[in-house]
Amino acid sequence: MEKEILLDKIEADWITIEVIDKTTGKTFRRNLPVRYLETDNGVALFGETLEGKPAQIHFLSEAALAKINDLTGKGPDCARCD
């Protein structure tokens, strides 16, 4: 019996995207040199622009958004220790 490994993050140096063309319905797959990082805070993609400058995009999870709202004073107005 294999021991299950609990992941707290998922990382990759390449990603594979799959799209379905809205006109033809055909599926296309592409491998891209994009760094991928996923944690409980969300997903981050890292790559380069056409000029070779670093670029990144982040998709935040609901948990991360709640933390940000709480830290900036926009969360619920109640004590955590009650």
PyMOL Python script that loads the backbone (N, CA, C, O; Angstrom):
from pymol import cmd

cmd.read_pdbstr("""\
ATOM      1  N   MET A   1       0.839  -1.181   0.000  1.00  0.00           N
ATOM      2  CA  MET A   1       0.000   0.000   0.000  1.00  0.00           C
ATOM      3  C   MET A   1       0.883   1.244   0.000  1.00  0.00           C
ATOM      4  O   MET A   1       1.746   1.396   0.864  1.00  0.00           O
ATOM      5  N   GLU A   2       0.669   2.121  -0.958  1.00  0.00           N
ATOM      6  CA  GLU A   2       1.476   3.333  -1.050  1.00  0.00           C
ATOM      7  C   GLU A   2       1.009   4.366  -0.041  1.00  0.00           C
ATOM      8  O   GLU A   2      -0.186   4.512   0.218  1.00  0.00           O
ATOM      9  N   LYS A   3       1.967   5.076   0.520  1.00  0.00           N
ATOM     10  CA  LYS A   3       1.646   6.149   1.452  1.00  0.00           C
ATOM     11  C   LYS A   3       1.244   7.382   0.652  1.00  0.00           C
ATOM     12  O   LYS A   3       1.959   7.799  -0.259  1.00  0.00           O
ATOM     13  N   GLU A   4       0.106   7.959   0.992  1.00  0.00           N
ATOM     14  CA  GLU A   4      -0.373   9.144   0.284  1.00  0.00           C
ATOM     15  C   GLU A   4       0.426  10.367   0.716  1.00  0.00           C
ATOM     16  O   GLU A   4       0.604  10.615   1.908  1.00  0.00           O
ATOM     17  N   ILE A   5       0.899  11.122  -0.253  1.00  0.00           N
ATOM     18  CA  ILE A   5       1.665  12.335   0.021  1.00  0.00           C
ATOM     19  C   ILE A   5       0.723  13.526  -0.060  1.00  0.00           C
ATOM     20  O   ILE A   5       0.046  13.728  -1.068  1.00  0.00           O
ATOM     21  N   LEU A   6       0.686  14.314   1.012  1.00  0.00           N
ATOM     22  CA  LEU A   6      -0.148  15.509   1.021  1.00  0.00           C
ATOM     23  C   LEU A   6       0.634  16.664   0.415  1.00  0.00           C
ATOM     24  O   LEU A   6       1.737  16.979   0.860  1.00  0.00           O
ATOM     25  N   LEU A   7       0.065  17.282  -0.588  1.00  0.00           N
ATOM     26  CA  LEU A   7       0.720  18.398  -1.259  1.00  0.00           C
ATOM     27  C   LEU A   7       0.236  19.715  -0.678  1.00  0.00           C
ATOM     28  O   LEU A   7      -0.966  19.925  -0.514  1.00  0.00           O
ATOM     29  N   ASP A   8       1.175  20.605  -0.367  1.00  0.00           N
ATOM     30  CA  ASP A   8       0.769  21.947   0.035  1.00  0.00           C
ATOM     31  C   ASP A   8       1.005  22.945  -1.092  1.00  0.00           C
ATOM     32  O   ASP A   8       0.598  24.103  -1.009  1.00  0.00           O
ATOM     33  N   LYS A   9       1.673  22.476  -2.150  1.00  0.00           N
ATOM     34  CA  LYS A   9       1.817  23.300  -3.351  1.00  0.00           C
ATOM     35  C   LYS A   9       2.105  22.403  -4.547  1.00  0.00           C
ATOM     36  O   LYS A   9       2.636  21.300  -4.413  1.00  0.00           O
ATOM     37  N   ILE A  10       1.739  22.908  -5.712  1.00  0.00           N
ATOM     38  CA  ILE A  10       1.991  22.216  -6.970  1.00  0.00           C
ATOM     39  C   ILE A  10       2.814  23.162  -7.831  1.00  0.00           C
ATOM     40  O   ILE A  10       2.450  24.326  -8.002  1.00  0.00           O
ATOM     41  N   GLU A  11       3.927  22.666  -8.375  1.00  0.00           N
ATOM     42  CA  GLU A  11       4.807  23.508  -9.190  1.00  0.00           C
ATOM     43  C   GLU A  11       5.162  22.809 -10.495  1.00  0.00           C
ATOM     44  O   GLU A  11       5.291  21.585 -10.540  1.00  0.00           O
ATOM     45  N   ALA A  12       5.318  23.596 -11.555  1.00  0.00           N
ATOM     46  CA  ALA A  12       5.766  23.070 -12.847  1.00  0.00           C
ATOM     47  C   ALA A  12       6.450  24.191 -13.620  1.00  0.00           C
ATOM     48  O   ALA A  12       6.124  25.365 -13.446  1.00  0.00           O
ATOM     49  N   ASP A  13       7.401  23.820 -14.476  1.00  0.00           N
ATOM     50  CA  ASP A  13       8.089  24.798 -15.324  1.00  0.00           C
ATOM     51  C   ASP A  13       7.433  24.936 -16.692  1.00  0.00           C
ATOM     52  O   ASP A  13       7.705  25.895 -17.415  1.00  0.00           O
ATOM     53  N   TRP A  14       6.571  23.988 -17.055  1.00  0.00           N
ATOM     54  CA  TRP A  14       5.822  24.016 -18.316  1.00  0.00           C
ATOM     55  C   TRP A  14       4.369  23.709 -18.004  1.00  0.00           C
ATOM     56  O   TRP A  14       4.074  22.963 -17.070  1.00  0.00           O
ATOM     57  N   ILE A  15       3.460  24.283 -18.786  1.00  0.00           N
ATOM     58  CA  ILE A  15       2.048  23.954 -18.643  1.00  0.00           C
ATOM     59  C   ILE A  15       1.505  23.481 -19.988  1.00  0.00           C
ATOM     60  O   ILE A  15       2.034  23.836 -21.042  1.00  0.00           O
ATOM     61  N   THR A  16       0.466  22.692 -19.943  1.00  0.00           N
ATOM     62  CA  THR A  16      -0.242  22.255 -21.144  1.00  0.00           C
ATOM     63  C   THR A  16      -1.643  22.842 -21.082  1.00  0.00           C
ATOM     64  O   THR A  16      -2.387  22.603 -20.131  1.00  0.00           O
ATOM     65  N   ILE A  17      -1.996  23.617 -22.110  1.00  0.00           N
ATOM     66  CA  ILE A  17      -3.346  24.164 -22.156  1.00  0.00           C
ATOM     67  C   ILE A  17      -4.144  23.409 -23.208  1.00  0.00           C
ATOM     68  O   ILE A  17      -3.603  22.941 -24.210  1.00  0.00           O
ATOM     69  N   GLU A  18      -5.418  23.306 -22.960  1.00  0.00           N
ATOM     70  CA  GLU A  18      -6.316  22.647 -23.901  1.00  0.00           C
ATOM     71  C   GLU A  18      -7.496  23.574 -24.137  1.00  0.00           C
ATOM     72  O   GLU A  18      -8.156  24.008 -23.194  1.00  0.00           O
ATOM     73  N   VAL A  19      -7.754  23.872 -25.396  1.00  0.00           N
ATOM     74  CA  VAL A  19      -8.862  24.764 -25.749  1.00  0.00           C
ATOM     75  C   VAL A  19      -9.758  24.079 -26.773  1.00  0.00           C
ATOM     76  O   VAL A  19      -9.318  23.240 -27.559  1.00  0.00           O
ATOM     77  N   ILE A  20     -11.024  24.463 -26.737  1.00  0.00           N
ATOM     78  CA  ILE A  20     -11.981  23.979 -27.728  1.00  0.00           C
ATOM     79  C   ILE A  20     -12.414  25.181 -28.547  1.00  0.00           C
ATOM     80  O   ILE A  20     -13.009  26.122 -28.021  1.00  0.00           O
ATOM     81  N   ASP A  21     -12.114  25.146 -29.831  1.00  0.00           N
ATOM     82  CA  ASP A  21     -12.458  26.245 -30.724  1.00  0.00           C
ATOM     83  C   ASP A  21     -13.974  26.414 -30.756  1.00  0.00           C
ATOM     84  O   ASP A  21     -14.714  25.454 -30.968  1.00  0.00           O
ATOM     85  N   LYS A  22     -14.426  27.654 -30.542  1.00  0.00           N
ATOM     86  CA  LYS A  22     -15.870  27.880 -30.452  1.00  0.00           C
ATOM     87  C   LYS A  22     -16.579  27.771 -31.799  1.00  0.00           C
ATOM     88  O   LYS A  22     -17.795  27.584 -31.835  1.00  0.00           O
ATOM     89  N   THR A  23     -15.853  27.883 -32.895  1.00  0.00           N
ATOM     90  CA  THR A  23     -16.474  27.766 -34.218  1.00  0.00           C
ATOM     91  C   THR A  23     -16.532  26.319 -34.702  1.00  0.00           C
ATOM     92  O   THR A  23     -17.575  25.845 -35.153  1.00  0.00           O
ATOM     93  N   THR A  24     -15.398  25.625 -34.603  1.00  0.00           N
ATOM     94  CA  THR A  24     -15.324  24.262 -35.150  1.00  0.00           C
ATOM     95  C   THR A  24     -15.598  23.175 -34.118  1.00  0.00           C
ATOM     96  O   THR A  24     -15.956  22.052 -34.474  1.00  0.00           O
ATOM     97  N   GLY A  25     -15.430  23.507 -32.842  1.00  0.00           N
ATOM     98  CA  GLY A  25     -15.586  22.498 -31.797  1.00  0.00           C
ATOM     99  C   GLY A  25     -14.369  21.599 -31.649  1.00  0.00           C
ATOM    100  O   GLY A  25     -14.383  20.668 -30.843  1.00  0.00           O
ATOM    101  N   LYS A  26     -13.309  21.866 -32.421  1.00  0.00           N
ATOM    102  CA  LYS A  26     -12.091  21.055 -32.354  1.00  0.00           C
ATOM    103  C   LYS A  26     -11.292  21.407 -31.102  1.00  0.00           C
ATOM    104  O   LYS A  26     -11.278  22.553 -30.653  1.00  0.00           O
ATOM    105  N   THR A  27     -10.630  20.393 -30.553  1.00  0.00           N
ATOM    106  CA  THR A  27      -9.800  20.566 -29.369  1.00  0.00           C
ATOM    107  C   THR A  27      -8.342  20.709 -29.786  1.00  0.00           C
ATOM    108  O   THR A  27      -7.849  19.963 -30.632  1.00  0.00           O
ATOM    109  N   PHE A  28      -7.663  21.675 -29.183  1.00  0.00           N
ATOM    110  CA  PHE A  28      -6.242  21.916 -29.446  1.00  0.00           C
ATOM    111  C   PHE A  28      -5.497  21.927 -28.117  1.00  0.00           C
ATOM    112  O   PHE A  28      -5.990  22.459 -27.122  1.00  0.00           O
ATOM    113  N   ARG A  29      -4.288  21.326 -28.109  1.00  0.00           N
ATOM    114  CA  ARG A  29      -3.432  21.307 -26.922  1.00  0.00           C
ATOM    115  C   ARG A  29      -2.104  21.953 -27.270  1.00  0.00           C
ATOM    116  O   ARG A  29      -1.553  21.740 -28.349  1.00  0.00           O
ATOM    117  N   ARG A  30      -1.603  22.745 -26.336  1.00  0.00           N
ATOM    118  CA  ARG A  30      -0.309  23.413 -26.524  1.00  0.00           C
ATOM    119  C   ARG A  30       0.506  23.287 -25.237  1.00  0.00           C
ATOM    120  O   ARG A  30      -0.030  23.432 -24.139  1.00  0.00           O
ATOM    121  N   ASN A  31       1.801  23.016 -25.380  1.00  0.00           N
ATOM    122  CA  ASN A  31       2.741  23.041 -24.262  1.00  0.00           C
ATOM    123  C   ASN A  31       3.428  24.394 -24.269  1.00  0.00           C
ATOM    124  O   ASN A  31       3.969  24.822 -25.289  1.00  0.00           O
ATOM    125  N   LEU A  32       3.404  25.062 -23.133  1.00  0.00           N
ATOM    126  CA  LEU A  32       3.954  26.415 -23.048  1.00  0.00           C
ATOM    127  C   LEU A  32       4.986  26.517 -21.932  1.00  0.00           C
ATOM    128  O   LEU A  32       4.819  25.906 -20.877  1.00  0.00           O
ATOM    129  N   PRO A  33       6.069  27.296 -22.159  1.00  0.00           N
ATOM    130  CA  PRO A  33       7.089  27.482 -21.132  1.00  0.00           C
ATOM    131  C   PRO A  33       6.646  28.524 -20.100  1.00  0.00           C
ATOM    132  O   PRO A  33       7.206  29.616 -20.016  1.00  0.00           O
ATOM    133  N   VAL A  34       5.643  28.163 -19.332  1.00  0.00           N
ATOM    134  CA  VAL A  34       5.090  29.048 -18.305  1.00  0.00           C
ATOM    135  C   VAL A  34       5.266  28.352 -16.964  1.00  0.00           C
ATOM    136  O   VAL A  34       4.875  27.196 -16.800  1.00  0.00           O
ATOM    137  N   ARG A  35       5.856  29.060 -16.006  1.00  0.00           N
ATOM    138  CA  ARG A  35       6.010  28.490 -14.668  1.00  0.00           C
ATOM    139  C   ARG A  35       4.667  28.549 -13.952  1.00  0.00           C
ATOM    140  O   ARG A  35       3.981  29.570 -14.006  1.00  0.00           O
ATOM    141  N   TYR A  36       4.287  27.476 -13.288  1.00  0.00           N
ATOM    142  CA  TYR A  36       2.995  27.332 -12.621  1.00  0.00           C
ATOM    143  C   TYR A  36       3.231  27.089 -11.140  1.00  0.00           C
ATOM    144  O   TYR A  36       4.059  26.258 -10.768  1.00  0.00           O
ATOM    145  N   LEU A  37       2.504  27.813 -10.291  1.00  0.00           N
ATOM    146  CA  LEU A  37       2.573  27.605  -8.845  1.00  0.00           C
ATOM    147  C   LEU A  37       1.162  27.670  -8.289  1.00  0.00           C
ATOM    148  O   LEU A  37       0.455  28.660  -8.477  1.00  0.00           O
ATOM    149  N   GLU A  38       0.758  26.608  -7.602  1.00  0.00           N
ATOM    150  CA  GLU A  38      -0.568  26.563  -6.985  1.00  0.00           C
ATOM    151  C   GLU A  38      -0.424  26.259  -5.503  1.00  0.00           C
ATOM    152  O   GLU A  38       0.233  25.289  -5.123  1.00  0.00           O
ATOM    153  N   THR A  39      -1.042  27.092  -4.663  1.00  0.00           N
ATOM    154  CA  THR A  39      -1.103  26.878  -3.222  1.00  0.00           C
ATOM    155  C   THR A  39      -2.546  27.099  -2.782  1.00  0.00           C
ATOM    156  O   THR A  39      -3.430  27.316  -3.610  1.00  0.00           O
ATOM    157  N   ASP A  40      -2.775  27.044  -1.472  1.00  0.00           N
ATOM    158  CA  ASP A  40      -4.133  27.302  -0.997  1.00  0.00           C
ATOM    159  C   ASP A  40      -4.538  28.757  -1.208  1.00  0.00           C
ATOM    160  O   ASP A  40      -5.713  29.097  -1.071  1.00  0.00           O
ATOM    161  N   ASN A  41      -3.580  29.617  -1.541  1.00  0.00           N
ATOM    162  CA  ASN A  41      -3.891  31.021  -1.831  1.00  0.00           C
ATOM    163  C   ASN A  41      -4.344  31.241  -3.272  1.00  0.00           C
ATOM    164  O   ASN A  41      -4.887  32.298  -3.594  1.00  0.00           O
ATOM    165  N   GLY A  42      -4.127  30.257  -4.139  1.00  0.00           N
ATOM    166  CA  GLY A  42      -4.552  30.394  -5.529  1.00  0.00           C
ATOM    167  C   GLY A  42      -3.502  29.876  -6.494  1.00  0.00           C
ATOM    168  O   GLY A  42      -2.652  29.060  -6.140  1.00  0.00           O
ATOM    169  N   VAL A  43      -3.582  30.374  -7.729  1.00  0.00           N
ATOM    170  CA  VAL A  43      -2.694  29.941  -8.811  1.00  0.00           C
ATOM    171  C   VAL A  43      -1.914  31.145  -9.324  1.00  0.00           C
ATOM    172  O   VAL A  43      -2.477  32.225  -9.505  1.00  0.00           O
ATOM    173  N   ALA A  44      -0.616  30.957  -9.558  1.00  0.00           N
ATOM    174  CA  ALA A  44       0.228  32.004 -10.136  1.00  0.00           C
ATOM    175  C   ALA A  44       0.900  31.449 -11.389  1.00  0.00           C
ATOM    176  O   ALA A  44       1.409  30.328 -11.391  1.00  0.00           O
ATOM    177  N   LEU A  45       0.893  32.248 -12.450  1.00  0.00           N
ATOM    178  CA  LEU A  45       1.549  31.894 -13.709  1.00  0.00           C
ATOM    179  C   LEU A  45       2.645  32.913 -13.977  1.00  0.00           C
ATOM    180  O   LEU A  45       2.414  34.118 -13.876  1.00  0.00           O
ATOM    181  N   PHE A  46       3.849  32.433 -14.321  1.00  0.00           N
ATOM    182  CA  PHE A  46       4.997  33.296 -14.557  1.00  0.00           C
ATOM    183  C   PHE A  46       5.556  33.022 -15.945  1.00  0.00           C
ATOM    184  O   PHE A  46       5.749  31.867 -16.325  1.00  0.00           O
ATOM    185  N   GLY A  47       5.815  34.077 -16.697  1.00  0.00           N
ATOM    186  CA  GLY A  47       6.375  33.929 -18.034  1.00  0.00           C
ATOM    187  C   GLY A  47       7.096  35.192 -18.446  1.00  0.00           C
ATOM    188  O   GLY A  47       7.596  35.935 -17.601  1.00  0.00           O
ATOM    189  N   GLU A  48       7.152  35.437 -19.751  1.00  0.00           N
ATOM    190  CA  GLU A  48       7.816  36.622 -20.293  1.00  0.00           C
ATOM    191  C   GLU A  48       6.947  37.267 -21.355  1.00  0.00           C
ATOM    192  O   GLU A  48       6.158  36.601 -22.024  1.00  0.00           O
ATOM    193  N   THR A  49       7.106  38.582 -21.498  1.00  0.00           N
ATOM    194  CA  THR A  49       6.444  39.304 -22.581  1.00  0.00           C
ATOM    195  C   THR A  49       7.214  39.060 -23.879  1.00  0.00           C
ATOM    196  O   THR A  49       8.251  38.398 -23.870  1.00  0.00           O
ATOM    197  N   LEU A  50       6.715  39.587 -24.983  1.00  0.00           N
ATOM    198  CA  LEU A  50       7.428  39.461 -26.260  1.00  0.00           C
ATOM    199  C   LEU A  50       8.780  40.152 -26.227  1.00  0.00           C
ATOM    200  O   LEU A  50       9.680  39.810 -26.994  1.00  0.00           O
ATOM    201  N   GLU A  51       8.922  41.138 -25.326  1.00  0.00           N
ATOM    202  CA  GLU A  51      10.203  41.843 -25.181  1.00  0.00           C
ATOM    203  C   GLU A  51      11.153  41.124 -24.230  1.00  0.00           C
ATOM    204  O   GLU A  51      12.271  41.590 -24.013  1.00  0.00           O
ATOM    205  N   GLY A  52      10.731  40.002 -23.660  1.00  0.00           N
ATOM    206  CA  GLY A  52      11.580  39.251 -22.738  1.00  0.00           C
ATOM    207  C   GLY A  52      11.517  39.731 -21.306  1.00  0.00           C
ATOM    208  O   GLY A  52      12.322  39.306 -20.477  1.00  0.00           O
ATOM    209  N   LYS A  53      10.580  40.605 -20.997  1.00  0.00           N
ATOM    210  CA  LYS A  53      10.434  41.100 -19.623  1.00  0.00           C
ATOM    211  C   LYS A  53       9.557  40.141 -18.823  1.00  0.00           C
ATOM    212  O   LYS A  53       8.618  39.558 -19.364  1.00  0.00           O
ATOM    213  N   PRO A  54       9.863  39.976 -17.527  1.00  0.00           N
ATOM    214  CA  PRO A  54       9.064  39.073 -16.697  1.00  0.00           C
ATOM    215  C   PRO A  54       7.608  39.536 -16.616  1.00  0.00           C
ATOM    216  O   PRO A  54       7.325  40.733 -16.548  1.00  0.00           O
ATOM    217  N   ALA A  55       6.703  38.577 -16.626  1.00  0.00           N
ATOM    218  CA  ALA A  55       5.277  38.860 -16.491  1.00  0.00           C
ATOM    219  C   ALA A  55       4.664  37.776 -15.610  1.00  0.00           C
ATOM    220  O   ALA A  55       5.117  36.632 -15.611  1.00  0.00           O
ATOM    221  N   GLN A  56       3.634  38.147 -14.862  1.00  0.00           N
ATOM    222  CA  GLN A  56       2.957  37.171 -14.021  1.00  0.00           C
ATOM    223  C   GLN A  56       1.500  37.548 -13.841  1.00  0.00           C
ATOM    224  O   GLN A  56       1.120  38.716 -13.930  1.00  0.00           O
ATOM    225  N   ILE A  57       0.694  36.529 -13.587  1.00  0.00           N
ATOM    226  CA  ILE A  57      -0.725  36.740 -13.316  1.00  0.00           C
ATOM    227  C   ILE A  57      -1.105  35.806 -12.170  1.00  0.00           C
ATOM    228  O   ILE A  57      -0.640  34.669 -12.093  1.00  0.00           O
ATOM    229  N   HIS A  58      -1.959  36.311 -11.285  1.00  0.00           N
ATOM    230  CA  HIS A  58      -2.370  35.545 -10.111  1.00  0.00           C
ATOM    231  C   HIS A  58      -3.889  35.417 -10.084  1.00  0.00           C
ATOM    232  O   HIS A  58      -4.612  36.383 -10.326  1.00  0.00           O
ATOM    233  N   PHE A  59      -4.351  34.225  -9.790  1.00  0.00           N
ATOM    234  CA  PHE A  59      -5.771  33.953  -9.593  1.00  0.00           C
ATOM    235  C   PHE A  59      -5.927  33.576  -8.124  1.00  0.00           C
ATOM    236  O   PHE A  59      -5.528  32.487  -7.712  1.00  0.00           O
ATOM    237  N   LEU A  60      -6.507  34.476  -7.339  1.00  0.00           N
ATOM    238  CA  LEU A  60      -6.590  34.269  -5.895  1.00  0.00           C
ATOM    239  C   LEU A  60      -7.788  33.408  -5.522  1.00  0.00           C
ATOM    240  O   LEU A  60      -8.854  33.501  -6.131  1.00  0.00           O
ATOM    241  N   SER A  61      -7.591  32.563  -4.505  1.00  0.00           N
ATOM    242  CA  SER A  61      -8.674  31.728  -3.995  1.00  0.00           C
ATOM    243  C   SER A  61      -9.585  32.572  -3.106  1.00  0.00           C
ATOM    244  O   SER A  61      -9.229  33.681  -2.708  1.00  0.00           O
ATOM    245  N   GLU A  62     -10.755  32.037  -2.803  1.00  0.00           N
ATOM    246  CA  GLU A  62     -11.682  32.725  -1.896  1.00  0.00           C
ATOM    247  C   GLU A  62     -11.028  32.931  -0.531  1.00  0.00           C
ATOM    248  O   GLU A  62     -11.219  33.973   0.097  1.00  0.00           O
ATOM    249  N   ALA A  63     -10.256  31.940  -0.067  1.00  0.00           N
ATOM    250  CA  ALA A  63      -9.576  32.053   1.223  1.00  0.00           C
ATOM    251  C   ALA A  63      -8.571  33.201   1.208  1.00  0.00           C
ATOM    252  O   ALA A  63      -8.483  33.956   2.177  1.00  0.00           O
ATOM    253  N   ALA A  64      -7.817  33.341   0.126  1.00  0.00           N
ATOM    254  CA  ALA A  64      -6.840  34.429   0.020  1.00  0.00           C
ATOM    255  C   ALA A  64      -7.535  35.782  -0.020  1.00  0.00           C
ATOM    256  O   ALA A  64      -7.083  36.730   0.622  1.00  0.00           O
ATOM    257  N   LEU A  65      -8.630  35.879  -0.766  1.00  0.00           N
ATOM    258  CA  LEU A  65      -9.375  37.142  -0.822  1.00  0.00           C
ATOM    259  C   LEU A  65      -9.930  37.511   0.543  1.00  0.00           C
ATOM    260  O   LEU A  65      -9.930  38.686   0.912  1.00  0.00           O
ATOM    261  N   ALA A  66     -10.406  36.522   1.302  1.00  0.00           N
ATOM    262  CA  ALA A  66     -10.916  36.788   2.649  1.00  0.00           C
ATOM    263  C   ALA A  66      -9.797  37.302   3.554  1.00  0.00           C
ATOM    264  O   ALA A  66     -10.013  38.219   4.346  1.00  0.00           O
ATOM    265  N   LYS A  67      -8.590  36.710   3.438  1.00  0.00           N
ATOM    266  CA  LYS A  67      -7.447  37.174   4.236  1.00  0.00           C
ATOM    267  C   LYS A  67      -7.090  38.617   3.887  1.00  0.00           C
ATOM    268  O   LYS A  67      -6.841  39.430   4.776  1.00  0.00           O
ATOM    269  N   ILE A  68      -7.066  38.931   2.594  1.00  0.00           N
ATOM    270  CA  ILE A  68      -6.736  40.290   2.157  1.00  0.00           C
ATOM    271  C   ILE A  68      -7.774  41.277   2.672  1.00  0.00           C
ATOM    272  O   ILE A  68      -7.420  42.340   3.183  1.00  0.00           O
ATOM    273  N   ASN A  69      -9.039  40.938   2.544  1.00  0.00           N
ATOM    274  CA  ASN A  69     -10.101  41.817   3.041  1.00  0.00           C
ATOM    275  C   ASN A  69      -9.977  42.029   4.540  1.00  0.00           C
ATOM    276  O   ASN A  69     -10.173  43.143   5.025  1.00  0.00           O
ATOM    277  N   ASP A  70      -9.653  40.973   5.279  1.00  0.00           N
ATOM    278  CA  ASP A  70      -9.497  41.089   6.725  1.00  0.00           C
ATOM    279  C   ASP A  70      -8.314  41.989   7.074  1.00  0.00           C
ATOM    280  O   ASP A  70      -8.418  42.830   7.967  1.00  0.00           O
ATOM    281  N   LEU A  71      -7.190  41.817   6.375  1.00  0.00           N
ATOM    282  CA  LEU A  71      -5.996  42.626   6.653  1.00  0.00           C
ATOM    283  C   LEU A  71      -6.179  44.100   6.305  1.00  0.00           C
ATOM    284  O   LEU A  71      -5.562  44.966   6.925  1.00  0.00           O
ATOM    285  N   THR A  72      -7.018  44.386   5.324  1.00  0.00           N
ATOM    286  CA  THR A  72      -7.232  45.777   4.907  1.00  0.00           C
ATOM    287  C   THR A  72      -8.441  46.411   5.584  1.00  0.00           C
ATOM    288  O   THR A  72      -8.844  47.520   5.232  1.00  0.00           O
ATOM    289  N   GLY A  73      -9.021  45.704   6.558  1.00  0.00           N
ATOM    290  CA  GLY A  73     -10.142  46.269   7.306  1.00  0.00           C
ATOM    291  C   GLY A  73     -11.485  46.151   6.616  1.00  0.00           C
ATOM    292  O   GLY A  73     -12.445  46.805   7.021  1.00  0.00           O
ATOM    293  N   LYS A  74     -11.571  45.334   5.588  1.00  0.00           N
ATOM    294  CA  LYS A  74     -12.835  45.189   4.861  1.00  0.00           C
ATOM    295  C   LYS A  74     -13.544  43.879   5.198  1.00  0.00           C
ATOM    296  O   LYS A  74     -14.572  43.556   4.603  1.00  0.00           O
ATOM    297  N   GLY A  75     -13.000  43.131   6.144  1.00  0.00           N
ATOM    298  CA  GLY A  75     -13.613  41.862   6.535  1.00  0.00           C
ATOM    299  C   GLY A  75     -14.704  42.085   7.562  1.00  0.00           C
ATOM    300  O   GLY A  75     -15.066  43.227   7.844  1.00  0.00           O
ATOM    301  N   PRO A  76     -15.241  40.997   8.133  1.00  0.00           N
ATOM    302  CA  PRO A  76     -16.298  41.127   9.137  1.00  0.00           C
ATOM    303  C   PRO A  76     -15.792  41.862  10.370  1.00  0.00           C
ATOM    304  O   PRO A  76     -14.630  41.727  10.752  1.00  0.00           O
ATOM    305  N   ASP A  77     -16.661  42.629  10.980  1.00  0.00           N
ATOM    306  CA  ASP A  77     -16.300  43.429  12.155  1.00  0.00           C
ATOM    307  C   ASP A  77     -16.580  42.626  13.423  1.00  0.00           C
ATOM    308  O   ASP A  77     -17.510  42.920  14.174  1.00  0.00           O
ATOM    309  N   CYS A  78     -15.745  41.599  13.644  1.00  0.00           N
ATOM    310  CA  CYS A  78     -15.898  40.777  14.845  1.00  0.00           C
ATOM    311  C   CYS A  78     -14.521  40.270  15.269  1.00  0.00           C
ATOM    312  O   CYS A  78     -13.606  40.139  14.456  1.00  0.00           O
ATOM    313  N   ALA A  79     -14.404  39.991  16.559  1.00  0.00           N
ATOM    314  CA  ALA A  79     -13.137  39.508  17.103  1.00  0.00           C
ATOM    315  C   ALA A  79     -12.948  38.039  16.749  1.00  0.00           C
ATOM    316  O   ALA A  79     -13.911  37.274  16.741  1.00  0.00           O
ATOM    317  N   ARG A  80     -11.714  37.642  16.457  1.00  0.00           N
ATOM    318  CA  ARG A  80     -11.430  36.247  16.111  1.00  0.00           C
ATOM    319  C   ARG A  80     -11.399  35.337  17.332  1.00  0.00           C
ATOM    320  O   ARG A  80     -11.606  34.130  17.210  1.00  0.00           O
ATOM    321  N   CYS A  81     -11.144  35.901  18.500  1.00  0.00           N
ATOM    322  CA  CYS A  81     -10.931  35.089  19.701  1.00  0.00           C
ATOM    323  C   CYS A  81     -12.211  34.809  20.477  1.00  0.00           C
ATOM    324  O   CYS A  81     -12.146  34.198  21.544  1.00  0.00           O
ATOM    325  N   ASP A  82     -13.341  35.221  19.996  1.00  0.00           N
ATOM    326  CA  ASP A  82     -14.596  34.974  20.730  1.00  0.00           C
ATOM    327  C   ASP A  82     -15.016  33.540  20.627  1.00  0.00           C
ATOM    328  O   ASP A  82     -16.046  33.158  21.183  1.00  0.00           O
TER     329      ASP A  82
END
""", "prot")
cmd.dss("prot")
cmd.show_as("cartoon", "prot")
cmd.util.cbc("prot")
cmd.orient("prot")
